[in-house]
Amino acid sequence: MLKRAIIVDMATIHISAADAARDFASLLDRVRAGAEVVIEDGPKTVAVLRAPGREMFRPRSIEECVARLPEDSSATIDEEFARDVEEAVAAHRESLNPPAWD
């Protein structure tokens, strides 16, 4: 039943609250296997299930990165830096979690 409601993206499962309620035991099995489960009510996230101790990754904005720099840092974030970042991202578009059959 859950297969039609699940979108798997890098070990994150998105599922509606109604479908989660129908087969919660299956969701817990997936969490035990290492997945993160995001339970949604329409466009709103209402819960996130993940195994204890699993770090949650949250990307930092450029402003947050700059704020973390030491006061005496010589780092410069300009247009050239932006181009360098774009080139680095473009050079590594491959999946970080390749499928098991590869």
N, C-alpha and C positions, 0 to 999 in steps of 0.2 A: 504494500500500500504506500509506503514512504517514497518509493522510487520516483513517482511522478512529481513529487513535491520538493525534491531535494536538488539543489545546485551545488556540486562539489567544486571548490576552487581552492587549490593549495591547502587541502585538509580542513577547509572551513565549509560547514554544511549550513545552508540557509533553509529554513522551514517555517511554515505558518504555525501559529499557536494552535489552531484547530488540529492540524496533522500531528503536531508534537504530542498533544494530549491523547490522540488515538493510539500511539505506539511509543510511549516514553521509554519503555525498557530497551527498545531497539536503539534509541538515541543514546542512552547510557552505555550500551555496548560500544557504540562508535566513539564516545568520549574515552572510554577505557582503552580503545585501540589507538588513541592519539589525536582524534579529530576534535575540532572546536565546532560547537553547534550554536548558531544564531537563530533565536526564535523571534519571529516577526508577526506583528498584527498590522496587516496592510503595509504601509511604508515605514512603520515605526518598529525599531528593535525593542523588544520587551525583556529579553533575557539572553545571556550568553553562558553556555556551559562549556567548561574546559577542565581538564584534570588539575588537581591541586599542584601548585609549584610550577605550572607551565607559564613561562613569561609571556606577557602580552606585548606584542610589538606595536608601537605607535610611532609613525614617522614624525620627525621634528620639522617644523617650518624653518626657512632660512633665518627668520628673526630669532627663533629659539636657539639656533646654532650660533649666531652672532653673539647673542647674550651670554652664551657659555664660554666664549673666548676669554682668555686672560686679558687684563687691561693693557699689558705691554705687547700684545700680539701684533704681528705685522701682516696678518691675513687681510686680503683685500677681496671683496666680493663685487666684481664689476661685470661688464658684458663679456669680457674674455673668459672669466670664471664660468659664467652661464653657458657659454659655448662648449667649454671643456666638459662640464657636467652632462650636457646634452649628447656630446660625442661618446662619453663613457657609457651612458645609458643605452644609446643606440647600438653600441658594440657588444652589449650583453643582453640581448632580448630573449635568450633561451630560458626555458623554465628552470627554476631553482629546485623543483621537485619533479624530476622526470618520472613518467609512468613506470611501474614495476616491470613491464614487459620490454622496456628498452635495454 
